[in-house]
Amino acid sequence: MTEKKTTKWLRRIPVAGEKIANRVEGGPLVNVLRLDGVIGRASGPRRGGMALSDMAESIEKAFKGPQLSAVALAINSPGGSPVQSALIATRIRALAAENEVPVYAFCEDVAASGGYWLACAADEIYADPASIVGSIGVVFAGFGFPEMLAKIGVERRVHTAGEKKAILDPFKSEDQEDVEILKELQADIHEQFKDHVRERRGDKLQADESVLFSGEFWTGNRALGLGLVDGLGDLRSVMRERYGEKVKLRVVGRRRGWLDKRLGMRNDWADELIGAVESRALWSRYGL
């Protein structure tokens, strides 16, 4: 019986079959973890969002496997929550250190803002020449409706305990003191983002910080010259070049429940719609 036929038979054995087959076949294993969508708990998995609470199991699984040689992050994200970006990146780094496994990031359409934060969790970052990379900054966007309320004869009533509890209320005229509070908060988060990039990229950065941390974004081709990525290439090609033609690329991910697979949606359709609009706005910033 040939080796290929033997492993095919072995893989049919429940529980341990795949592991035994991998050992028989030999060759290095690279687990591929997809980090795809807007980052943040509010986005939810059905909208393609990412949060550590949803992804913890997949991240743990990515660092397990016989003959595991590396973990590859396939990133396609326009950003989102800085907190969830930091939590996911920290968990990846912790597991990489515990298991002594190198991590490679591959930027697809876009790895911007929080998406680039995730990319920096890797030891090396690669991008397509046309990928959108960067946007190292913090943004807050909203609308104001005070004149509309007055025009339609609606009185806004807000009662708070704490004079700053209702800052930036969209139905009140913008207050400069409120704006200053927001800017201080943004500056704090921005500094955390910059510290993360400095720590992970170090001497690889090849441009002044006033440029790199301005919130601007670039193509993968430009990002290479700025030191934001280490090379240009796709996941399969780079991993084959690094680990040989026999490298096995195994995609890991969170399992969907039976009901979710059958119905394809949740009951909170209104929440889904709002999330879809928010997600669309983030992607559209990068022409996607």
C-alpha positions in Angstrom: 0.0 0.0 0.0 1.4 3.4 -1.0 2.0 6.1 1.6 -0.7 8.3 0.1 -3.3 5.5 0.3 -2.2 4.7 3.8 -2.7 8.3 5.0 -6.0 8.6 3.2 -7.3 5.6 5.2 -5.8 6.8 8.4 -7.6 10.2 8.1 -11.0 8.3 8.3 -10.3 7.2 11.8 -12.2 9.4 14.3 -10.4 11.8 16.7 -6.8 10.7 16.2 -6.7 9.7 12.5 -5.7 13.1 11.1 -2.9 13.5 13.6 -1.5 10.1 12.8 -1.7 10.7 9.1 0.2 14.0 9.4 3.0 12.2 11.3 3.2 9.5 8.6 3.2 12.0 5.7 5.9 14.1 7.4 6.7 17.6 6.2 6.3 20.9 8.1 2.9 22.2 9.2 1.9 25.9 9.0 -1.5 26.7 10.6 -3.3 29.6 8.9 -5.4 31.8 11.1 -7.8 34.2 9.3 -8.3 37.6 10.8 -11.0 38.9 8.6 -13.4 41.8 9.1 -14.1 44.7 11.3 -12.5 44.4 14.8 -14.8 44.7 17.8 -17.3 42.8 19.9 -20.2 44.9 18.7 -19.6 43.6 15.1 -20.3 40.0 16.0 -19.2 36.9 14.0 -22.1 37.1 11.6 -20.9 40.5 10.3 -17.4 39.3 9.9 -16.2 41.0 13.0 -13.5 40.0 15.4 -13.2 40.0 19.2 -11.0 37.9 21.5 -14.1 36.3 23.1 -15.1 34.9 19.8 -11.6 34.1 18.5 -9.8 32.7 21.6 -10.5 29.1 20.7 -9.2 29.5 17.1 -6.1 31.3 18.2 -5.3 28.5 20.7 -5.9 25.9 18.0 -3.6 27.8 15.6 -0.6 27.0 17.9 -1.3 23.3 18.1 -0.5 20.5 15.7 2.1 17.8 15.0 5.3 19.1 13.4 4.0 22.7 13.7 6.6 25.0 12.1 4.8 28.3 12.1 1.6 30.2 12.3 0.4 32.4 9.4 -2.0 35.3 9.9 -4.1 36.0 6.9 -5.3 39.6 7.6 -8.0 41.5 5.8 -9.3 44.2 8.1 -10.0 48.0 8.0 -9.6 48.2 11.8 -12.1 48.8 14.5 -11.8 48.5 18.3 -8.3 49.4 19.6 -9.0 47.3 22.8 -9.9 44.1 20.8 -7.0 44.7 18.5 -4.6 44.8 21.5 -6.2 41.8 23.2 -6.0 39.6 20.1 -2.4 40.7 19.3 -1.4 40.1 22.9 -2.8 36.6 22.9 -1.0 35.7 19.7 2.3 37.0 21.1 1.8 35.1 24.3 1.2 31.8 22.6 4.0 32.3 20.1 6.4 32.8 23.0 5.0 29.8 25.0 5.2 27.4 22.0 8.3 29.0 20.5 6.6 29.2 17.1 7.3 32.0 14.6 4.4 34.0 13.3 4.0 35.5 9.9 1.4 38.1 8.8 0.0 38.4 5.3 -1.9 41.5 4.4 -4.6 40.9 1.8 -6.9 43.7 0.5 -6.3 45.9 3.6 -4.4 45.7 6.9 -5.1 49.2 8.2 -5.6 50.8 11.6 -6.5 47.9 13.9 -5.7 45.6 11.0 -2.1 46.7 11.0 -2.1 46.5 14.8 -2.8 42.8 14.3 -0.2 42.4 11.6 2.4 43.8 14.1 1.8 40.7 16.3 3.8 38.8 13.7 7.6 38.4 13.6 7.5 39.2 9.8 4.9 41.0 7.8 4.2 40.5 4.0 1.8 42.2 1.7 0.6 42.2 -1.9 2.1 45.2 -3.8 -1.5 46.6 -4.0 -2.5 45.9 -0.4 -3.6 48.9 1.7 -1.3 49.1 4.8 -0.9 51.6 7.6 -3.5 54.1 8.9 -1.7 54.3 12.3 -4.1 56.7 14.0 -7.4 57.1 15.9 -10.6 58.4 14.4 -14.0 59.3 15.9 -16.9 60.3 13.6 -20.5 61.2 14.2 -23.3 63.6 13.2 -24.9 66.6 14.8 -28.7 67.3 14.7 -29.5 70.3 17.0 -30.9 72.5 14.2 -33.1 69.6 12.9 -34.7 69.2 16.3 -35.5 72.9 16.5 -36.9 72.9 13.0 -39.4 70.0 13.6 -40.3 71.3 17.1 -38.7 68.5 19.2 -37.3 69.4 22.7 -34.3 67.4 23.8 -34.4 66.4 27.5 -31.2 64.9 29.1 -30.7 64.6 32.8 -27.3 63.5 34.2 -25.5 63.0 37.5 -22.0 64.1 36.5 -21.5 67.2 34.3 -19.6 65.3 31.6 -21.9 62.3 31.4 -23.6 63.5 28.2 -20.6 64.9 26.3 -20.8 64.9 22.5 -24.6 64.5 22.5 -25.4 64.6 18.7 -28.6 66.5 19.5 -26.8 69.4 21.2 -24.4 72.0 19.8 -20.8 70.8 19.9 -19.0 72.1 23.0 -15.3 72.9 22.7 -14.5 71.5 26.1 -16.1 68.2 25.1 -14.0 68.1 22.0 -10.8 68.6 24.0 -11.7 65.7 26.2 -12.2 63.5 23.2 -8.9 64.6 21.7 -7.1 63.7 24.9 -8.6 60.3 24.8 -7.6 59.8 21.2 -4.1 61.0 21.9 -3.7 58.4 24.7 -5.0 55.6 22.4 -2.8 56.8 19.5 0.3 56.7 21.8 -0.5 53.1 22.8 -0.8 52.2 19.1 2.5 53.9 18.3 4.3 52.2 21.2 3.0 48.8 19.9 4.4 49.5 16.4 7.7 50.8 17.8 8.1 47.7 19.9 7.3 45.2 17.2 9.0 46.9 14.2 11.9 48.6 15.9 14.8 49.5 13.6 12.9 48.2 10.6 10.9 51.5 10.4 12.5 53.6 7.6 10.7 56.9 7.8 10.1 59.7 10.2 7.4 59.1 12.9 5.6 62.2 11.8 4.9 60.4 8.5 4.4 56.9 9.8 2.1 57.8 12.6 0.1 60.5 10.8 -2.9 58.1 10.0 -1.9 58.0 6.3 -2.1 54.6 4.5 -0.1 53.3 1.6 0.1 50.4 -0.9 2.1 47.3 0.1 4.7 48.5 -2.3 5.2 51.8 -0.6 4.8 50.2 2.9 7.9 48.0 2.1 10.0 51.1 1.6 8.7 52.6 4.8 9.6 49.5 6.8 6.0 48.7 7.7 6.3 45.3 6.0 9.2 43.0 5.5 8.4 41.8 2.0 6.0 41.4 -0.9 4.3 38.1 -1.6 1.3 35.8 -0.9 1.0 33.3 1.9 1.3 30.1 -0.1 4.4 31.3 -2.0 6.2 32.7 0.9 5.6 29.7 3.1 6.7 27.3 0.4 9.8 29.3 -0.1 10.5 29.3 3.6 9.5 25.7 4.5 9.7 23.8 1.2 7.3 22.4 -1.3 5.9 19.8 1.1 4.7 22.3 3.6 1.1 21.7 4.7 -1.1 24.8 5.1 -4.0 24.1 7.5 -6.7 26.7 8.0 -8.0 26.9 11.5 -11.2 28.7 12.6 -14.2 28.8 14.9 -16.8 26.2 14.3 -20.3 27.4 13.5 -23.2 25.7 15.4 -25.7 23.5 13.6 -28.5 26.1 13.9 -26.3 28.9 12.6 -25.3 26.8 9.6 -28.9 26.0 8.7 -30.4 29.4 9.3 -27.5 31.6 8.2 -28.7 34.5 10.3 -29.7 35.5 13.8 -33.0 36.9 15.0 -31.6 40.4 15.8 -31.9 41.5 12.2 -32.1 45.2 13.1 -28.8 45.0 15.0 -27.3 43.1 12.0 -28.4 45.9 9.6 -26.8 48.7 11.8 -23.6 46.7 12.0 -23.5 46.1 8.3 -23.8 49.9 7.7 -21.0 50.6 10.2 -18.8 47.9 8.7 -19.5 49.2 5.1 -18.3 52.7 6.2 -15.0 51.4 7.5 -14.3 49.4 4.4 -15.2 52.2 2.1 -12.5 54.4 3.6 -10.0 52.3 1.7 -12.0 52.0 -1.6 -13.3 48.5 -0.8 
